[in-house]
Amino acid sequence: MKLRNIFIAGLSAVALASCSDYLDVDAPSKNPPEYVFSDKKEMRNALNGVYAAMLSNNTYGQNFIEKFTFNTDVEFKILDSEFASSTAYQRYECDPDGGEIKKAWDDLYTGIERANMLIDGIENAEIFNEEDAELMQMLGEVKVLRAIFYHDLVWYFGDVPYSLLPSYKSPTRIYDVADRTVILSELIEDLKGIAPKMQLSTAQSFSDGPQRISKDMAWAMIARLAMTAGGYSLRPDGGDFGSMKRPENYLDFYKTAALYCDSVVNNTSHRLSKPYHEVFVGNCNYDYTAGDDIIWEIPFGTLSTGNVGYIHGPKMDNQAGVTTHAWGKASSSAQLNALYRFLFDEDDLRRDYVNQLFGYNNQGEAQLNNGRTNYNGKWSKLWNKNGLGSATEGATGFNFPYMRYADVLLMSAEAENEINGGPTQKAIERYETVRERAFRTTKPEKAVYSGDMDKESFLKAVLDERKFEFAGENMRWRDLVRNNMLGQQLYWTFFRYYAAADRGSGYDSPVAEFDFGDGSAYDQKWMNSLYYLNNVPNNDYYAISQFPQASPNVRVVYIVNPYRLPQSGDEKVKIKVDGKDQTVARADYMNWFDENTSKPTAHFLYSLRGYIYCNESGNILINDNGSYVGAPNPSTFPSVSELPAVRYILPYPRAVITRSQGKYVNKYGYR
């Protein structure tokens, strides 16, 4: 089953009704699928149709890794308007009329409807037999896919309409809204029941490797569902915007997560053998290594679906529809917080690969990125060794790693720490396994956990590791929500940018104290200037020993001082290029202060406006249940309990509420 080559239109038409208006109430599917499930071939076609439901740019193809990846200290989109917006999702601001919300809702429920129809069809087919390994494998795959769709609905919308029946068997056209903990609990039990009947990724039948859902992935998905269920989430009580709570039996969920992480670690061949960057370069070359980091990746169609690598990597402009090189245009719209790179250890191999500081103009010339965000270099069209073509744009077909072994190891470490009230030896070893890859060829000794052995210190270490490991994978805001830290981190993210822009604000010291435990740390980090040389050959790239693709036709920017203050004489620094001395150029950096307003530029005042912003009068305000009040001063180091909850939950789409005949109601202060 070459999932990468799915012909979506044919499969979805043959296998299942698309049900594009599913849960809009007016047009549920009425097409019983008996004819689809007379033999295994038709079942496999239908299964491909469920996989194909993931490939839309409204969800996993783009928006879930760009527009619905909310601003934090890792991912960041600049939004410089002081006015409220119905579609400023990244800054926690929207309303029920936001078009992308409706499209995501429809596509997720389309996937659920297809999955429900196939599950019902398999389980009621004449050929159904629980001893049939192939049938059980297909049933397991579609149940995991259904769990993924519901898991994302719960994350984005909280309590949602829920049914495990296909719509043509439902007694109502308007499903009841179920509590998210109930949904997650039922999905966990569903996967627990089918996982033992599935095949490991090492099975001979897995010629497509991590493009296909295996028993490994089912176990890992159980762990992820359980971590979500056991963590904090925004609940619709305790004020207009709600309050952060977790279930009373949350430890039971963490125990489930720990158990199924153990299943993956102890019963599969997954390891972190490859260097970090090679995992993602492999995504960009339609390549994988069985048993390495990636447990399951979303199988986009080669050069037909998905924008992974187009919305990432160095920006590449075209002219008259083409580029001067073989890689084509890249929008690079899924970017990173510009200050994220300063939070890494200087020996961490992930830092320089992920944080890209250069792009290409329409002449193909390397250009320093002197902007307010960094390009996310984890994926890039440039990493494809042959190039996708000078006229290409999106639809790269690069697969997205939905579940990685590194995630399982760190979920295990977090769960063990929570269950035991502090780190166990198992938790420390799994944390260190992820760290080891990050320092393998620089300072291996830094992989060893050397912090305090209390619960809070180890949790911080694990969450920091996740922060550095999963940039661009839509993890950071979820990790913070799960641990009731989102408000705290957004607060410090705002002041970190403010301090970098306004050195006289006095915020440098408390921000540095929060980040590094040293109030003077940013004295050696903030920079007014960068020194660089354009169009340096690939093998002299400043950060990685060799540029991931080896073509001599694409050159890069050499940056002399990307992580330290300019030193005396840097203006005269020379480097050797092709055996000759070259003098570097100088560019202003972090020139983010507006002399006319005596404040940082609007880009930093408003990019977190849904939670915290600075108004025209220079007052820094924070959103407390819909009312903006004065934010605490950083010098007071406000605790999590002293900061209001963040309204990260999206509203039900207006059209869905209208067609529900009064059954669905938006909460969280949405009107």
N, C-alpha and C positions, 0 to 999 in steps of 0.2 A: 504494500500500500504506500505509494510514493505521495505522501500528503502534500509535499511541496508543489506537486503538479495537479492539484485539484482544479477541475474546471467547474467553477462555482455555479454558474448559471445552469448547466446541465444537471448537476447533481441535485441542487435544491429543487429544481422543477420536477425531476423524476422521483425524488425521495419524499419530500415533505413540503407542505404549503408554507410559504414564507411568513404569513401571518404578520405583516408589517404593522398592522394596527392593533396588535394583540394588547389587551387590557385597555384599549380605548373604548371597549365595550361594544361598539357597533359592528365589528367584523371579526368575531372569533372564528377559528377554523372549524369547519363542519365536515371535514373530509376524512372519514375513518380510513386508516392505513392498512387494512387487511391485505390489499393487493401488493403492498410493498414488502411484506414479511413472509412471503411464501418460501423463500430460500435465503441462504446466508449471503449470497452475492448482493441481493437487494438490501439486506440489512447493512452490509458494509457500505453500500452507496449512501444509505440513509445516515449512517454514522459519519461519513465524510461531509454530509450536509450539516450536521451539528458542528463539526470542526469548522466548517466554512462560515458558520454564524459568528465566529470570533474575528473574522478578518476585516470587518468594517473599520473605516477610519473614524467613525463616530465613537468607537470604543478602543479596542486593543491595537488597531492599526495606527492610531495617532493620538486621539484625544485623551486616552487614559495615561499616556506618557508625555502629554504636553498640557492641554487646557485644563484637565482635571488632576494634574499634579500640582498641589497647592504650594505656595511660597513658604519656604522655611530657610534655615541656615544652609541648606544643600541646594535644592532646585529653586529657581527664582525667575520671575518675569517682571520686567519693569513696566509699571503703569503709572503715568504721571498726571492723571486727571484728578482734580480735587472733588469732582462731582460723583455721586452715586451712579452705579452702572448695573444693568441687568445681566451682564455677561462677564463681569470681572471675577471669574471664578477663582483665579489664582490668589487674589487678595481677599478671599472670603466674602465676596459681595456679589449677589445675583438676585433674581426674583423668578417666580414660576413661569415667566414668559421667555426665559432664556432658551433660544432655539436648540443649543447643543444638549441641554438637559433632556428635552423631549426625544431627540434622536438617540441619545444613549439609552434612555428608558426603553424605547421601542426595540432597539437592537438586542438589549439584554433579555427582554421578555420573548423576543423571537427565538433566541437561542434556547430559552427554557421551554417554550412550546415545542420546538423540534425535539428536544431531549425527552420531554414527557411523552410525546407521541411514540418515539422510538422505544423507550423503556416499556411502555404499555404494550407496544406491538411485539417486542421480543418475549416478554413474560407471558403473553397470551397466544403466542404462535403455536401451531400444531407441532412444530419441530423443537419446541423448547425442552431442554433437558439440562438440569443442573450439573450433570456429569460431562457435558460437552464443553471442553476447555475453550474452544474458539468462541462459542456463544457467551460464556461467562466473561471472557476477556472483553468482548464488544460491550456487554452490559456494564462492566466495570468502567470502561472508558467513557461511556455516555453519562454514567452517574457522576463521575468526577467532573465532567464538563458542566453538568447541571449545577453541581456544587460551586464551581467557579463563578458562574453567572450570578447565582444567588449571593455568594460571598461579596461580590462587588456591589450588588444592589444594596445590601445591608450597610456596607461601608459608606456609600454615597447618600442613601436615603433613609437609613435607620430601619424602623419597622415598615414592612412593605407588604403588598398583596402577595399571597403565597398559596400555591397549590402544587401537588405532585401528580396531579391528573392532567391529561390532555384536555383542552378546552371542550372538545366534542363530548367528553364524558362528565364534564362538570355540571352539577345541578344548578349552578348560577353563572351568569355572565360577568358578574362583578365579584371577584374573589375577596374574601375577608383579609384585612390587614392583620398580620401575625407579629408578635413580639420577636425581635431579632434573636434573642437567646433561644427561643423555641425553634426558630428556623435553623439556626446553627446546630442546635442539639440534634434535631432530626436528621440533618445532613450528615453529621458525624456518625450517627448510628447506621445510617444507610451505607456509608462507605466502609464502616467496620464490618458490615455483613458481606459485602462483595469483595473487599480487598483480598481475603485469603484465596479466592477463586481466580485471581488474576495472575499474570505472568510477570516475572522479574525482567528487568531490562536486559539481563544477560541471556534471556531465552533466545533460541535460534531464530524464532519467528520475528524478532525485533530488528529486521534489516534497516528500518528507518530510524533506529536509535531514539534520541530524545524528542523527535518529532511526534512520537506516539506515546500515549499515556500508558504507563506500566504500573505494576504493583508498587514500585518505588515511589512513583508520583502519588498514588492513592494514599500511601502511608504519610507522605510529606504533606498532602493536602489535609488529611485529618488533623495533623499537628497544627497547620496554619489556621484551620477553622477553630480549633480549640483555643489557640492563643487569642484569636479575635473574640471568641465568646467569653473568655475569662478576663479580658482586659476591660479598661474603662471605655465608655462611649457616652456621647451626649444624649441624654434622655429628656423627653418633653415635659419636664416638671421642674419646679424650683426657679421660676421666673420665666419671662417671655421667651428667652433663648434656651431655656432648659438648664440642666446641670449635669456634671460628669459623675457617673456612677458605674459600678461593676456588680455583677450578681453575687449574692451571698455565698453561693457555692463555687466561687471563682477558682479556688484551689483544685477542685475536681477537674476543671478544664485544663489547668496547668499540668496536672498529673497525666491526663490523657495526652497532652502535647509531648510531655517528656517520654512517655511510653512509646509513642509512634516515631519520635525522633530516634530513639534507641533502635527501633525496627529497621530504619533506614541505615543507620551507622553500622549495626551489627550483622545485617543480612544482605547487604548489597556491596557492589565493588566500587562505589563512588569514593573518589579521593580528590584532593586538590593538587594534582601532579603538575599540570601545565602552569607556566607563568600567568599571572593575572591578566595581562593584556591579551594574551593569545586566546583566552576564552572568547573574547568579544570580537577579535579579529577573525576568529573562526566563524562567528555569526555572519560576518560580512563577506565570507567566501563560501557560504553554503556548505560549511565543513563542521565536523564535530569529532570529539574523541570519546568513544564509548567509555563509560565508567569514570569520567572526570567530573567537573563541577556541575554541568547542566544536567538536571534530572528531567525536565520537560521544557520545551520551547514551543511557542505558538508558531505553527507551520504556515507562514505566508507563502503565496505563490511566487515563484521566481519571476521577477520583473513584471509582476501584475498586481500585487496587493502589498499593503504595509508601507509605512514611511520611516521605519527604523533606519538610521543612517542618513536619511535626507533631512530630518529635523534635528540631527545630532552632528557632531564633528565640526571641523573648521568650515566657516561660511565660504561658499564658492558662488560668485556671480557669473552670469552668462551674458552674452551680447548677441542680439538677433537670434536668440533661441539656442545658442551653442556656446561651448567653452573652448578655450585653446588647448585643453588637455582632455584626456580620455574618461574623466569621471563625471562630467556634467555639473549641473547646478545643485547646490545644497542650501536650504533655507536656514538651517541651524537655529530653529525657533525654540527648541527645548534646551534651555540654557541653565547655567549654574550661578549661584550666588558668587559674586566677585570676590568675597572675602572668605569663602569656603576653603580655598587653597591654603590660607594662613593657619588653619586649624589642624592641618596634618603635621605629623612628625616629619622632619626634614629628610629622613632616610626611608620613608614609606614609598615604595615603588608605585603605588596607585596614584599618588599626588600628581605627578607630571604627565602621566598618561591621560588621566581624566580631565584635568584642567588645561584646556588648550587656549593659548594666548595669541593665535594668529589665524588669518583667513586668507582668501584670494579675491582680488578684484576681477573685473571682466576681461582683463588682459592676461589673467593667469599668474599675476605677480603676487608674491607673498606680502601680506600686510599685517602689521601689528594690530591686534584687537585692543584698542585703548578704551573700551566701553565700560559699562556699569555692570555687566555680567560676563561670565566666561563661557566659551563654547564647551560643550560636553563631548570630549573625545573618546568616550567609551566605545561608541560605534561611529563609523564614518564611511561614506562612499569611497573615500581615499584608501581605506584599508583593503578594499577589493583589489586583488593583485593585478587584474587585467583591465579594470575600469568598466563601468556600465555603459559607456557611450557618451560622447560630448553633447548630445542633444537630450540626455535623460534628465529628469527631475525626481519626482517621488516614485512610489510603487517599486521600491527597491527589491522587495521579496526577502530581505534579511529577516531571519527568524528572531523572535524576542524571547529571552530566557525567563520564562514565567516562574520557574522553581529551580533553585540552585542548591547544591550540597552545602555551600557556605551558609545559606539561610537556615538549613536544618541544624547545622552545628551551633549557630548562634541562638536559634529558638531553644535548642536544648539547654544551652548555658543559662539563658534567661529563665526558663521554666524551672530548672534545678535550683537556681538561686532563690526564686520565689517560694518554692515548695519547702525548702529547708531553712529559710530565713538567713541565708548566706551562701557563699560559693562552696560547692563540693569539689572534690578532686576531679570528678567527671566534668563538671561545668568548666573548671579552669583549663583542663586539657583540650576541650572542644573550642573554647575561646582562643587558646594558644595555637591551635591548628590553623585557624583562619589568619591569625597574626603572622604565623611562620611564612606563609606565602608572600605576605606584604613586605617582609624584610629578608627574604631568602638569600639575596645576593648583596645586601648592603650591611645590615647589622642584625644577624640572626638572634643575637642575645636579647634584642628588644621585643621578641615574640613572647618572652616569659612574663607572666603577670606578676607585677611587683607592687600592686596597690594594697590598700587595707583590705582585710578579709571580712568586712561587714557587708551586709546586704546592699546598702545604698551605694557604696563605693564600687562594688562589682557590677551592679546594674548600670551605673554610669559608664564603666569601661565597656560593657557589652553594647550599650546603645551608641557609644562613640564608635565602636568597631563597625556597627551596622551603618552608621553615618558615613564612614569612609568607604565601605564595601559596596553600597547599593545606590550610588548616585545615578539618577535617571531611571530607576526601576520602580518609581512610585511607592517607595517604602517609608521615607522619612516621616511624613506627616502622620502616617498610620502608626508607626512605632511610638511617636510622641503621644498621640491620642490614647493608645493602649495603656500607656503608663501615666496618663494625666499630666503630661508635660508640655502640651502644645502651646498653651497660653504663655508659659514661662519662656519657651524658646522663641516664640514670635516677638515677645517683649524685648529680649536681648538681641535678636536679629535686627530689629528696628534701631536700637541704640548703637549697635555695632556699626551699621552703615552711617548713622548720624555722627558718631565719633570720628569715623574715617574722613567724613566730608568737612566737619567743623572741628579742627584741632583745638580750638579755644573753648569748646563747650564744657570741658571738664568731665566728659563722659568716658574718655580714654581709660582712666584708671579703674573705675568700677567694672567696665566691660572686660578689661584685661584680667582683673581679679576673678571675674566669673569664668572666663575662658581658660585661664592658665594658673590661677592662684597666685598671680604676680601682677600687681598694679602697674608695673612699669614695662610689661612685656611688649606692648604695642609701640613703645618708643623705638624699638628696633625693627618694626614691621611696616608701619605706614610709610608709603613712598610718594613723593611728589613727581618723580621722574623714573622712566625706564630707559635703558640703553640697549640698542638692538642693531642688528644688521639684517637687511632683507636678502632673500634668495640665496640662502646658504645651502650647499649640497646636503642631501638627506643624511649622510653618515656623520654629519656634524650637528645634527639636531640636538638642542641643548638638554633635552630631558631624558630621552630613551636612547639606549645604546645604538639602536638602528630604527629608523622610521619604519612603522609597520608595513608599508609597501615600499618596494625597493626601486621604483622607477626613477631614473635620473632626470626625467622630464619635469617633475614637480619638485620645487624647492621650498624651503621653509624659512622661518624667521629664527635667527639666533638671538636669544635674549640674555643679556649679560647678567642682570641682577633681578631675576623674577621674584625673589623671596627675601631680599634684604634691602636696607636703606642704601642709597648711593654713597659710596665711599669717596674720599678725597682723590681726585685725579681720574674718576671714572669717565669723565668726558673725553679723556685721551686714551682710554683702553683700546688696545688693538688685539685682534685675533687673527689667526692664520687661516686663510681660505685658499685652497689650491696652491699652498706653499707660499702665499703672499700675505703680508700684513694688510689688514683692512681696519679702518677706523669706524667705530660704531656711531650710530645716530642717537639723538636724545628726543624723547617724547614726554609731554606732561602726562602724568598718571594720577588718578584719584583727584582730578581737578573738578571736584564735585560741590564746590561752594559757590553760591550765587551772591556776588558782591552787591547787587541791587537790592536784594531782600535781606541780606545779612543772615541768611539761613542756607542749609544745604539745598541743592536744586530739587525741583518738584519730584524728580524720579525717586528720591528717597523719602520724601515726605508722605507720598501717597501709595506706594507699592504694597503696603499692608493696611490700606485704609479701612477695610472691613473689620479690623480689630484695633489697630493703633495708627495714629497719624498726627502730623503737625499742621495746625490751621494757619491762616494768613497772619494771625496775631502772634504767631510763634509759640502757641500753647500746644503741648503734646497731650493728646486726648486718647483715651482707651474706651472701647465699646463694652459697656456693662449692661447687658440685657437690653440693648437697643438704645441706650442713652449714653452719649459720650461724656465722660467725666475726666478730670485731670488724672494723668497717669502717675503712678508713684515715681519718685526720683530714683535713678539707679543706685545712688549712694546708700539707699535703704535696703538694697538687696531683697526685694519683696519675695515672699515665699509663694509656692504654687497656690495655696489657699487664699492668698491676698490678691490674686489676679483673677479677673473674670474668665468664665468659660469662653471658648472660641466657637462660633457658629460655623462649623465645617460641614454640617449636614446640608445637602441640597434639598430644595423644595420639590414636591410632586409637580409635574408639569401641569399648567393651567388646563390644558385640554383634557387630561386624564381626570382631573377633579370634576370638570364640567360634565363629562360623560358618565361619571360614577353615580349620578342621580343622588348626590348628597352623602354617599357612603364614605368617600375619602375627604379628609380635611387636612390642610397644611397646618403645621405647628411651628415651633421655633421662631415665632415672631413674623413669619411670612404672611403677606396679605394678598 
